[in-house]
């Protein structure tokens, strides 16, 4: 855990270390989760960092809590002008990216909980070891047990058709091809200077989710990404996918999906680590 005075010097701009990582977290009305998210960062991060939280006009008690956290930089949006949550999230990432002062840009969600010491130092070491690497992250974290993943694959029509064509010796159908890999924004690291130099943005399109075009801009310029497996990423963080949608935006369209998110939230919030962090108010200072 970093010294409190160093964090204050970084927050106020009195010191900006050469190896500073800027952690950008969009937020909307997830009071307990954002408290846990930030306290885990504070507890487990031992390399120079700043944390920029961009609040998308929260109307619950979470904004008052964020104003009391002494070591973050808080950007408060007066209102959400975007019609959909995905665009509000991307605009918040763009605002945080513009405000960042580090060498590295780290994107996190409030439903991403750091779970181990040296997490950031270890991940940055992988990027520093490859001068052509400009991004690091993973795809969607698989939280289902192996037997259920197998059943999902068997029931996946796209994968089944692709497998059938391979058995028949036919060329792949582009419609059946999986989406190209890109780092999902729940936990990803980028070279900030390249994002700025190339004029990249987090904005999605109907065909490209948040962050995909930004990553393609880096690879099109000749840089590489470092993909981590689900198991590798889960060694560093927990991610409760769609928690913000459930807690702040009325939930998902499917009842089963909402139940899955609720179970994941109960599991994580009920762990000894989560309860310890939620009791430790000194981590807000």
N, C-alpha and C positions, 0 to 999 in steps of 0.2 A: 504494500500500500504506500502511495506517495506521501511525502511529508506535506502537511497542511499548508505551510508557508509557500512551498513550491507551487502547489495547486493555485493558491491565491495569486502568486506572481504571474503564473501562466494566464489565469482568467483575466487579470487586469492588463495584461500585455507588457508587464515589466520585464518578463523573461519569456522568450520564445525559443526553446531548444531546437537545434537543427533536426533532431529526430522526432519532433512532436507529431503525434497522431491526433487528428480532429475527429471526434466521434459525433455524428449527427443523428439525432433521434426525433422523427416526427411524432407528435402526440395529440391524442384527442380523447379526453374523458375516460382515462383508465387509471384512477387514482391509486389503487392498491398495486397494480402492475407496474406503473411507472416508478413508484416508491421502491419496489423490489428490484426493478431493473437498474435504477441508479445506485442503490446501495450495493448491489453486487459488483457494479463497475468500480465503485469507490474501494471496496474491500479487496478485490482481486487484481487490480491493475497496478503494476509496479514500474512501468515505463512512462515517459513523459506523455501526457495527454490533456486535451481539453474536451469538454462535453458541451455541445450546443443542442439544446432542446427547442424545437420549433412547435409551438402550440397552435393548433388549428381552431382557435376560438372556442375553447372548452367552456362549458356552462355549469360544471359541477365543482366540487371542492378540490379537484386536482390542480387547478391553476394556482390557487392560494398556496398549496403545498409546494409547487415548483418555485414560487417566488421566495420561499423560505430556505430553499436549498442553496447554501452559500458558495458552492464551488462550480456551479454550472453557469453557462451563458444562456439566458432565456430570451427567445424571440417570440413575441406575442402577436399573432395575426388578429386583426380587428374583426375579421369575418371570413367565411369560406365563400369565395366567389365561384369556385368550380362546382359544376352540377353533380359530380360523382366523387365518392371518397378517394378513388384511385388517383384522380387528378389533384385533389387537395394534398394527398401524400407526396406526389411527385413534386408539386410546387414547394412544399415544405423542404424536401430534400434539396431543391435548387437554392432556396434561401439559405439553408444551412451550409451548403457547399460554397456559396458566395462569401459567407462570413468566416469560413474556416481559415486558419493561419498555419496549419501543419504541413509537413511533408507528405503525410499519408491521410487519406480520407476513409473513415470507417462508417459504414451505414449500419444502423441497428434499429430494430423495432422495440416498442415498449414491451412486447410479449416475448422478447429474447432475454434470457437470464444467463449471465456469465456464471460458470460453475467451478472454475478452477484457477488457482494462481498462475501467473505468467502467461495467461491466455494470449494477451496482445503481443507480448515480447516474442513468444514462440511463433505466432502467425507472421509477424513482421520479418522474422529471421528467414522464413521461406521466400518472401519477396526479395529481400536484400541479397539472397544467394543467387538470384537470376536477374541480371541487368535488363533483360528483355521482357521481364514480367511486369505487367502494369495493373493486374487485378488478381484477387484471390477470393474464393468463396466456394459454396457448394450449391447443389440443386436443392429441391425440396427435401427436407428431412423425413425419412421414412420412420414413422413411429409405430406402425402396425407390426404385429408378430410375423415371423417368416411364413407361417402357414397361410395367413390372411393375404399377404402380398402375392403368394402363388395363386390363390383363388382370384385375386383381382387381375393378375396377368392373364389367367385363363378366360376371364370374362371380358377382356379388353378386345373389342372387335378389331381395332386398328392393328394391334400387335398380332392377333390371330391371322388376319389377312396377310400381313407382311411375312409371317412364318410360313404360311401356305405357299406363297410365291417362291420362297427360298426352297421349299421341298420340291416344288415342280420345276425348279431351274429357271424360273422367269425373272426378268430384271425387276428391281424394286419399283414400286409405284410411288411417285413423289407425295401423293396424298397420304400414304401410310407412314412416311418417314417421321421419326420423332423430332421434336423441336431441337435446334442446336443448343448446346449448353451455354449458359451464362450464369454469373454469380447472382443468387437471389439476395435481395436487399435486406433480409432479416439479419444477416451478418456477412458483410463483404468488405474488402479493403482495396483501395485504389490509390494510384499515384496522382495526387491532387494537381501537380503542375501540368500533367498531360491532359487532364480533363479541361483545364483552363486554356491551355495552348490550342487544343483542338476545338474549343467552343462547344463542348458536349453538354447535354442536358438529360435530366432524369425523366422527362415527359414521355408518357406512353402514346401509342396509337391503337386503333382498334385491333391491329394485328400483332402488336408488340407490347408486352407488359412493361411496367416500370423498371428501368435499368437495362433492359435488353439492348436498346439502340445505343445507349451509352457504352456498353461493353463492345458492341460491334464497331463503334467508332474507334476504339482503342486497337482492336485487332486489325481493322482495315488500314490503320496507320503502321502496321508491322509489329505491334506488340503482342505479348502472349498473356494468357490467363493461367492460373494455377487452380485446377479443380480439386476440391476435397470430396471424399466420399461422405455419405451421411454419418457413418460411424466416426470418421475423423472429426467432423464438425461437432458432432454431439459430445465428443470428449471435452470440448471447450464451452459449449453453450447448450441451453435448453430453449426450444422454440415452441410456443403454443400458437400454431397457425390459426388465424381468423379470430383471435381473442378480442381484438378491438371491434371487429364487426359484431361479435356477440354482445360485448359489454356496453358499447357506446352507440351502435347503429341498428339495433333491433334484431340482430342475428342474421344467419344465413337463410337461404330460401328453403333448405331441406331440414326437416326435423332431425333426421339422423345425424347430419353434420353438426347441428347445434349440440346434440347430446355428446358427440365425440369431443367437441371443444370444452364442454362443461366438465367432462371426466378428466381431460388433460389439465384443466385449471385446478380442479380439486387435488389432483395428484401432486402438482408442483407446489401449490400454495400450502399443502399440508406437510411438506418435507421439513425435516429438522433445520436444514439450511435456510429455507425461506422464512420459517418462524423466527429463527435467530436474527436474520437480517431485518425483518419487520419490527423487531423489538429494539434494535440498536439505532437510536435516533442520533447518536454521535456521528454516524456516517453521512448525515445531511450537512455537517459543518465543514 
